[in-house]
Amino acid sequence: MRRNQTSLTAAGITLARAIESEKPENERICYDPYARQFVPAWMFSIFGFFIRSGYAERRGPGVNGFLVARDRYIDDLLLEELQNGLQQLVIIGAGYDSRAYRFDMSQRGVAVFEVDHPATQKGKLDRVRAVFGKLPVHVNFVPVDFNTQTLEQPLMESGYHPGFKTLFIWQGVTMYLTAKSVDDTLRFVRLHSRPGSSIIFDYVYRDVLEGVRKKSEISNMRRYRFMSGEGLTFGIEKGTVEDFLKRRGFSQVRDINADGLRQAYFVGSNSQRKVADGYGIAVGMV
């Protein structure tokens, strides 16, 4: 992304959550009561219309389904970890993520670290102050430019404790990084978190990234890169993420694909909704 520009991708992901959260409880896949307040009014009005009208679905069949199911799956994993003694939550590339607020981390005694590019984080801080009146004391905001910095020093200097059981959420990020940046982050998690800690991240299949399998949404993202400054650079071959993570020192790997998300969440009135195939969600334990 551009140095002084807040992430348009982060805002777009939050928009999808906001639109989904408007639906009745028995119809929505995920729910985020703060998403609407984090999205710029102009974006919610203009691009929200494209989602509600079905235009976005025609342009990228199943993409919105994947986005909201990804949010739900990560929420479910976070709840699972909270029930199993989670002490720290690190959100890498936090964007307009609201899990630090809607899961009441302060009452649970869980320290939260939101890591993001300085420009995007500045926009996030402005919105958090507007929504809550001040910055929550249990959230540590850690500015990191992954083009020039690694995770270790900024996170350690912000009070991160390697001896605590930690969940790392890495949502909507890996596909914009270099392979070295991905490896550097995974190495930090493995070396500087307690056994039993976990990381969850989503990724693009390599054949989609390389254009072997054409996806309209990928073509559109590349077409409008001049606006977002965010280019797609990293992918993992479908069906190989378990080996990918085990070779980097992780265990108990889960690999969730479109079929798994569809079976878990798209039932009843949502059974006809599509979930884009071309993306996966991985979980690995230290």
Protein Blocks (a to p, Z undefined) as FASTA:
>chain_A
ZZklccfklmmmmmmmmmmmmpcfklpmbdcfklmmmpcfklmmmmmmmmmnommmmmmg
hklmmmmmmmmmmmmmmmmmmmnopabdcdehkljafklmmnommlnopacdddddfklm
mmmmmmmmmmnopacfkbccddddfklpcfklmmmmnopafkbccddddehklmmpcfkl
mmmmmmmmmmmccehiacddddddfklmnomaccfklmmmmmmmmmnopacfbdcdehil
mmmmmmnopahiacddfklmmmmmmgcjllmpccdehiacddddZZ
